[in-house]
Amino acid sequence: MSHTSSTYALPDPLPLDSGQELTDAVVAYQTYGTLNADKSNAILICHALTGDQYVASDHPITGKPGWWERMVGPSKPIDTDRYHIICANVIGSCMGSSGPASIAADGEPYAMRFPVITIRDMVRGLVALLDGLGIEQLHAVVGGSMGGMQALSLAANWPERAARVLVIASTARHSAQNIAFHEVGRQAIMADPAWADGDYYGADTRPDNGLAVARMAAHITYLSEEGLTEKFGRRLQDRDAKSFGFDADFQVESYLRYQGSGFTQRFDANSYLYITRAMDYFDLAEEHGGKLGDAFAGTSARFCIVSFDTDWLYPTAESRHVVHALNASGAKVSFVELSAPNGHDSFLLAHEQLDRVVKGFVE
């Protein structure tokens, strides 16, 4: 499947919720499929915390297939023969869009001088990209997890920009528990001596140990107890007996270490700090006077909200909260809770019912 990789330099400074602005901002993005003459068949896919623009093409660093390749492509639920797919790397990330590793005006990496951003700031960057591409209204905006937050933020703050809004395994606000898990990850990074207050870009070592621990802690939240038990149980890794030491005796330990070390190859520790902070600040009701229903007042978009029964990170109750608010605002909304053993990560994995929901709603 053909795709194009591009970067878009924003012509104007990007205003931020903090009151600061980001000058010379750049958004890196990929497109798949052909944009039709009246530019009415564009679908924006928003990625999750550690995701990127490589939704359906091989990752340039890891070589692995795109993170949603099973969902996006010719004759797939999001059909690139019918639709023009856009997936952009969010502001604050590290795969080509402006972030802490980007070079500031003084020729040095921003590091911790990069302004703290919000989900709405990320969406401002996406809207600027759509403006640059001349796309006034999306056929649909689609996102899972943090991508779902972006989709909701777009629907609430730029209601005319998307005709359909598909939100999977997400929430309208980060809970105390969500914030707590993120803080463990941030502290792991900042406790790594190689973090050096964020100024590690020119150094021989990077805070890979801290970033790996942050990834391990987060990865546990993406799975379910049932899924972990089924996949690993208490089975030992490559040995017949316990070592009476601190190597990875258990398969689950080995798996988490592998997840952590692999992650450090493709992600920037400072970006992890900034993006988790943006997610923690996310509270769509707070942005709109304290009532979530008011966030969607007067919207004409159609909404589809999907949750999974084993997702304890963004449980179904969070999706219901969004659905009730949409109902209160008179929006057209459908809601489904799907059964899956894999917890929050279910939205990324093979799931025939999810495929049917996505295909049906998008079309």
N, C-alpha and C positions, 0 to 999 in steps of 0.2 A: 504494500500500500504506500503510495507516494505521500510525502509530507514535506512541509517547508519549515525551516528554523529561521526565526527573524528576531531582531531586537527593534524596539520602538523607543526613540528618545522623546520624552515628553516636551512639548514646545514651551510649556509654562511651568513655573514652580508648583509643586504639589502641596496644597495646604493640608495640614495635619490636625488631628483632634487635640494635640498637645498645645496648639497655638503656634508651633514652629512650621516651617515649610522646608521641603526637600527640593533643592535646585538640581538641575541637570539629571533628573531621575530617568532611569532606563527600565523598560519592561521587556523581558525575554519571553518569547512565546513560540508555540508550534501550531500549524494549521494542517488539517486533513480534509480532503474532499473539496468540491468546487463551490464557490459562492455564486449564487444565481444573480441574474441581471438586476433585480430589484432589492437584492441584499436581504431577503426575507427568510433565508434558510440557515441562518447562523445559530449554532449552539455553543454556548460558553460552558466549559467544564472547569470547575474550581477544585483545586487540589487540597489535600489535607496537610497537616503540620509538617511532615517530613517528605511530602510529595514534591512534584515538579511538573514542568510542562510536558514531560515525555510520557503522555498518557497512553499512547498506542505505538510508540517507536522505541527502539533499543536505547537504553541509557548510555550516554557517551563515556561515563566513567566505569560503571560496573559491567556494561555489556548485557545486562539483564533486559528481558522484554518490558515494554511499557506497563505501568502499574495497573492500568485498566484495559489491557489489550483484549481481554475476553469480552468486554462490553462495547468497545469502539472499533469499528472497521466495516468493510464491505459486508452487507447482509447481516451484520450484528445488531444487537438491540438499538444502539445508537449508530445508524447506518451512514457510513461516509459516502455511499453512492447517492444518497438523498440529501444529506446535510453537510454544511461546512462547519467543521469542528475547530474551535479555538481553545487552546489551553495555555495559560500564561503562568509563569513563575511569579509568586507574589512578591511585592516590595518587602524587604527585610530578609528574604531568603538568599540562597547562595549559588543558584544555577543560572546566573546571568542578569537577573534583575538587581536593582540597587539594594544594597544591604551593608552590614557592618564591614565586610571584606572589600567593598568598593573603594575606589580612590577618591578622596575628598579634594577640595579645591587646592589644598596645600601640597598635593602630590603624595600624601601618605594615606594609608587605609583609614577609613572612619574609625574602625574598632568601636569602642564604647561611646564615641562622640556621635554616632549615628542616632538620630532622634527616636525615642520610643514611639512605636506605632500601634494602631488599633486595627481590628478587622475592617472597620469602615474606611480607614486609610488605605488598606489593601484594595478594597473595592473601588476607591477613588482612582487608584492606579489602573484598575481594569476598565473603568468607565472612560478614562483618558485614552486607553488603547482602542476601545470601541469607537470613540470619537475620531481617532486617527485613521481607523479603518473605514470610516463612513457608515458604520452600522448603527442605525437609530433604534431599532428594536430587534432583540434576539427572539428567534423562534422559541428558545428555551434556555434557562440557566440551570445547570445540574451540579450538585456537589454532595459529597459524603463527609461526615465528621467536620473538620474545620472548613471544608469546602461548602458544607451545608450552611454554616454560619455566614459565609460570604454570600451565598444565594439568598438567604433571608435578609441580609443587610442591603443587598441590591434591591430586593423587592420592596423593602421598607423605605429606603432613602431615594431611590430612583425608580419609582413604580412604573413609569412608562417604558422602561428599557427592556423588559422581558415579558413575553406573553404567557410563558409557562415557567413555573418554578418547582423544581424537583429536589427535595431535601431528604437525604438518607442518613440514618444513624447520627443525628445531630441534636442541637439544642439552641434555645434562644438566649441562654445565659450560662456562664460557667458556675458550677456549684462549689461549695467550700471543699468538698472532697476532690474535685477536679483541680482546683487551685493548689491543694495540699500536695498532690502527686507531682504537679509541675514544679513546685518549690523544692521538693526533694531532688529533682533532676537538675535544677539550676544550682542548688548548693553543691551537688556533686561536681559540676563543672567548675564552679568558682573555688572549690577546695583543692582542685588540681593545681600544684605549683606551676605547671606549664601554662596555666591560663594567663598568669602575669597581668591581672587586671584588664584582660582583653587585648593586650598588645603583644600578641604572639606571632603576627603574620610574617615578620622577618626572622623569626627565631628558628633554631634547628628542631625544636620540639613543639608539639601542639598539645592542647589538653585532651588528648585522645582517651586517657584513662577515665577522666571525669565524664566525658561525653558518652563513652561506652556504658558507664553505670547509669547515666540518665536514660539512655535508650533501653537498657535492661528493665529499669523500673517502669518506664512507660509501656514497654511491650507487654508486661504482665497485665496491664489494665486493658489491653486490646483483646485479650483472650478470655475464655471462660474457665471456671474450675472444671466443668465437665470436659471441655476441650483439652485442657492440660492433662487431666487424668487419663483420658482416652489416648492421647498422643504419647505421653511419657510415663504416667503412673509413677512408681518408685523404682523404675528399672535403672540398672547401672549402665554406665557408658564404657564400652570396650574393656570390660573387666568382669571377673567372676566374683570378686569379693570387695568389700569396702577397703579403702586404702589406709584408713586411720590417719589421714592427712587432709590437706585442703585443695587438692586437685579437684577437677570436676568429676566426682564419683557418679553423680546422677545424670541421666540423659537430659533432664530439664536444665541442669546447671550448664552443661556443655552447649545446649541450644541457646541459652541466653547469652553466654559468652560469645558465641558465634554471631548472634544478632548484634551485639554491642560492637564488636571489632569491625564487622562488615559496614556498619553504619558510619564509622569514623572515616571510611574511605571516601564517602560521598557527601558528607555534610559538615557545615562549619559550626563550631561550638557557639560562637557569638550569635549566629542566626537562630540557634536553638533557644538561647535566652530571649531574644527579641520576639520570636513568634509565639513562644509559650506565654510571654507577658501579654501579647496582644489578645490571645485567647482568654486569658484570665480576666482581662478588662471587659470582655464582651458581655453586655447585658442590654439586649435590644429594648426591653421595657424602660430601663433607666434612661436610655437615649431619647425616649418619647414620652417623658413626663410621668413615668412610673406604671403606665398601663400598656401591656403588650398589644391589646387590641387596637390601641391608637396608632401603633407603628404601621398597621396595615390599612388604616382608614382610607376608604375610597379606592382601593386597589381594584383593577379590572383583570389582573392576572389569574390564571388557574393554578392551583397549588396541588402538589402530591407530596405527602409526608410518609416516610417509610421508617419503621424501627424493627429491631430484632429482639426476640424474647430473652436471649442470653447476654445482651449488651448491658453490662452494669456500669460502664463508663458514661454513656448517654442512654439511660434506660427509657423504656417506652413511655413512662410518666412524663418525661421531658417533651417527647413528641406530642403527647396528648395536650400538654399545656399550650403548645404552639397551635394545635388544631382548634382548641377552644377559643383562642384569641382570634384566629382567622374566621371562625364561625361568628364570633361576636362582631367582627367588622364587616360581616356580610360577604366575605370572599367565597369563591368557588373552591372547595377543597375536598380531596379524597385522602383517606388515611388507611394504611395497612400495617399490621404488625406481622412480620414473617417469623417462622420458626427456623432456627439454625443453631448448630452446636458450637459455633466458633466465636461467640461474643461479638465485640465491636468490629473486629476484622472481617466479619461476615460480608460486609458490603464490597470487599475486594475479592472475595473468593467465589468459586462456582456456585451458583444458586439459581435454579431454573425459574422459580417463582419471581425472584427479583428481576431476572431478565424479562419476563413477561410484563411485569409492572412498568419497567423502564420503557420498553418498546411501545406498550400500549399508550402510556401517558405522553411520550414524546411525539408519537404520530397523531 
